[in-house]
Every structure is written in structure tokens, then in C-alpha cells.
Amino acid sequence: MTNQGIIKINRKDKLTLEKAIGLPYYIILIGLVLIPVIVMVFYSVQESASGLFSSRFTLSHYASFLSKVDFINVMINSIWLAVLATIITLLIAYPLALAVTKFKLVSQGLLVLLITGTMWINMILRTNALVQIFSMIHAFTGVRLLETNLASVIGMVYIFLPYMFLPIYTVLSKIDHSLIEAAEDLGANKYQVLKQVVIPLSLPGVTSGLTMVLLPAATTIAIPRYLGPTTKLMIGELIENEALLSGKINSASAIAILLSVIMILMLIGLKKIDRYKGSEKNA
């Protein structure tokens, strides 16, 4: 057998192994993501929730949501707070990740563990901890943060910071230092190295972090319920109320689909900006 034939067999074996390893992932993806989304889409275009195909199709649930100013305001307010929290989280996480990469490997591991350790603590417990802190601030200073949009944003930043930090740190830690040294040898100062080398190479991590923070921040239920205004709902609470309290599964599904479409469009726009900037740098 020739070397070329052996290489083809090895490649075939490698592809088979990769498919076998990825099979559980695909099963989980289909069972826990794809099928629920399809079911939700079907519910959103049916008159009643008696069954997936037991009533005729309609777009009235979408029209009902879009015709109610209060619901539109809830959507806008939720997206605005989520975007604001995501931007603040990025502004904190990026310098923090950059600073951590300057330490020795052992110290980096310890710092990463400290920063991401809160991910292992239940979100309700962390949110209640913020409730206690805000209550203490109010008691000692008279400044009321609890039950405000500011408290919701602070809660989102605190809860989702590790999810922004981790992908950015991972990408930054893998940047080839010879590229930085080459830029410095060519006369670039630290700001130019950061702008021309580090930031462009770390954009994939930034995009991943934005995705991991923006989506859950827009749909969170616990944070606005414990920290936010009692008179204003966020979209996650509205979906919960429609589905569980009012029993309007179809309406809740329609709202969730609309929010998903908006989030997907925002992420597509973000990807296009990332791609445009990358091509601009290469040019």
C-alpha cells in the first residue's frame, strides 16, 4: 500500500472518530435545544395549547403582543438593560482578563479560580447576597439601590461577569507573544500593540463573551425579581407570567420567539462588524 493510501485511511479513521466523539453532543443538541424550539414555534402559531396540531394556525399571538404598548415597552426596557449590563461587563472583564495574563501560570490559575468561582454558587443565593448588601447601603447611607433598574444592572454585571471573563481570558492567554515582541521591535508602543495586535486577535473571545452575557441577561428572571422595580417587568418575567400564571402557553411562546429573533439579529450584526473590522485590519 502506498503512503498516499495510508494517509487517506488515517484521515477516514480520524473523521469517523470525530463523528463518534461528537455524537453525544449532537443528541443533546437535538433533544434539549432543537426539538424544544420547534415545539415552541408550533405553539406560537396555534390558537390553543391543546396540542401541536389540534388547532388551526394563526399569527394572532404575535399581533397581540406587537399591538400592546406595555408589552413593547417591556421588550425595549429588557433589551436596553441587557445591552447596558453587557457593555459594562465587557469594560470590566477585558482589562481584568488582560491583567491576569500578565501573571505567572500558577498565579493565573488561582486568579481565574477566584474570578470564576462564583459560577458554582446558585444564582438565587448570589442575588440574595446583593439584596443584603443593598439593604445595608440603604441603612447606613440612605441611598436606595434596591428595587431600581440600577440594581438590576449591577446584579447582571456581578452574576454574568465570569461568563464574559472566561472566553476573553482563554483567547488572550493563547496569543503568541512573539507577535507582540515583533510589534514592539518595529517601534510600536504599548497602546499601539494593544490596539493593532491584542484586541484584533482577542475579538473571537469578546464575541463569545457578548453572546454568553447578552442572551441570559435579556431573559433573566431572578435578578429583576429580587433587585429590580416591583412595578416594572422584564421580558423573562413577562414570559413566565404568561406561561405559568395566565396559562397562555401560545402567547408566551410567541414572545419568546420574537425575543429570540431580535437577539439573533443583534448577534448577526455583531458578527458582521467583527468580520468587517477583521478584513479592514488585513487590508
ChimeraX attribute file (.defattr): number of C-alpha atoms within 10 A of each C-alpha:
attribute: neighborCount
match mode: 1-to-1
recipient: residues
	/A:1	5
	/A:2	6
	/A:3	8
	/A:4	9
	/A:5	10
	/A:6	11
	/A:7	11
	/A:8	11
	/A:9	12
	/A:10	12
	/A:11	12
	/A:12	12
	/A:13	12
	/A:14	12
	/A:15	12
	/A:16	12
	/A:17	12
	/A:18	11
	/A:19	13
	/A:20	11
	/A:21	11
	/A:22	11
	/A:23	12
	/A:24	11
	/A:25	12
	/A:26	12
	/A:27	12
	/A:28	11
	/A:29	12
	/A:30	13
	/A:31	12
	/A:32	11
	/A:33	11
	/A:34	13
	/A:35	12
	/A:36	12
	/A:37	16
	/A:38	11
	/A:39	12
	/A:40	19
	/A:41	17
	/A:42	18
	/A:43	26
	/A:44	28
	/A:45	21
	/A:46	24
	/A:47	18
	/A:48	19
	/A:49	17
	/A:50	11
	/A:51	11
	/A:52	17
	/A:53	12
	/A:54	11
	/A:55	14
	/A:56	10
	/A:57	15
	/A:58	14
	/A:59	12
	/A:60	16
	/A:61	21
	/A:62	19
	/A:63	11
	/A:64	13
	/A:65	17
	/A:66	14
	/A:67	11
	/A:68	10
	/A:69	10
	/A:70	13
	/A:71	18
	/A:72	14
	/A:73	15
	/A:74	18
	/A:75	22
	/A:76	14
	/A:77	18
	/A:78	22
	/A:79	22
	/A:80	13
	/A:81	20
	/A:82	24
	/A:83	19
	/A:84	17
	/A:85	26
	/A:86	27
	/A:87	16
	/A:88	16
	/A:89	27
	/A:90	21
	/A:91	12
	/A:92	15
	/A:93	25
	/A:94	23
	/A:95	13
	/A:96	15
	/A:97	24
	/A:98	16
	/A:99	12
	/A:100	20
	/A:101	19
	/A:102	11
	/A:103	12
	/A:104	9
	/A:105	12
	/A:106	8
	/A:107	13
	/A:108	18
	/A:109	13
	/A:110	11
	/A:111	16
	/A:112	17
	/A:113	13
	/A:114	11
	/A:115	17
	/A:116	16
	/A:117	11
	/A:118	16
	/A:119	15
	/A:120	7
	/A:121	10
	/A:122	9
	/A:123	15
	/A:124	12
	/A:125	10
	/A:126	16
	/A:127	22
	/A:128	15
	/A:129	12
	/A:130	20
	/A:131	20
	/A:132	12
	/A:133	14
	/A:134	18
	/A:135	16
	/A:136	14
	/A:137	15
	/A:138	14
	/A:139	11
	/A:140	8
	/A:141	8
	/A:142	10
	/A:143	12
	/A:144	14
	/A:145	20
	/A:146	21
	/A:147	19
	/A:148	16
	/A:149	17
	/A:150	16
	/A:151	22
	/A:152	26
	/A:153	24
	/A:154	17
	/A:155	24
	/A:156	28
	/A:157	25
	/A:158	16
	/A:159	20
	/A:160	23
	/A:161	25
	/A:162	24
	/A:163	21
	/A:164	29
	/A:165	25
	/A:166	21
	/A:167	23
	/A:168	27
	/A:169	24
	/A:170	14
	/A:171	17
	/A:172	21
	/A:173	18
	/A:174	11
	/A:175	14
	/A:176	11
	/A:177	11
	/A:178	9
	/A:179	13
	/A:180	18
	/A:181	13
	/A:182	12
	/A:183	18
	/A:184	14
	/A:185	10
	/A:186	9
	/A:187	11
	/A:188	15
	/A:189	12
	/A:190	12
	/A:191	10
	/A:192	13
	/A:193	18
	/A:194	15
	/A:195	12
	/A:196	15
	/A:197	16
	/A:198	20
	/A:199	15
	/A:200	15
	/A:201	18
	/A:202	20
	/A:203	19
	/A:204	17
	/A:205	21
	/A:206	24
	/A:207	17
	/A:208	15
	/A:209	25
	/A:210	22
	/A:211	20
	/A:212	18
	/A:213	25
	/A:214	25
	/A:215	19
	/A:216	14
	/A:217	28
	/A:218	25
	/A:219	23
	/A:220	17
	/A:221	18
	/A:222	17
	/A:223	25
	/A:224	28
	/A:225	18
	/A:226	19
	/A:227	25
	/A:228	22
	/A:229	18
	/A:230	11
	/A:231	7
	/A:232	18
	/A:233	22
	/A:234	25
	/A:235	26
	/A:236	24
	/A:237	18
	/A:238	21
	/A:239	23
	/A:240	16
	/A:241	16
	/A:242	17
	/A:243	16
	/A:244	12
	/A:245	10
	/A:246	12
	/A:247	13
	/A:248	17
	/A:249	22
	/A:250	24
	/A:251	26
	/A:252	26
	/A:253	24
	/A:254	26
	/A:255	25
	/A:256	21
	/A:257	17
	/A:258	17
	/A:259	20
	/A:260	15
	/A:261	12
	/A:262	14
	/A:263	17
	/A:264	14
	/A:265	12
	/A:266	14
	/A:267	17
	/A:268	12
	/A:269	12
	/A:270	15
	/A:271	15
	/A:272	12
	/A:273	12
	/A:274	17
	/A:275	14
	/A:276	12
	/A:277	14
	/A:278	14
	/A:279	10
	/A:280	9
	/A:281	11
	/A:282	7
	/A:283	6
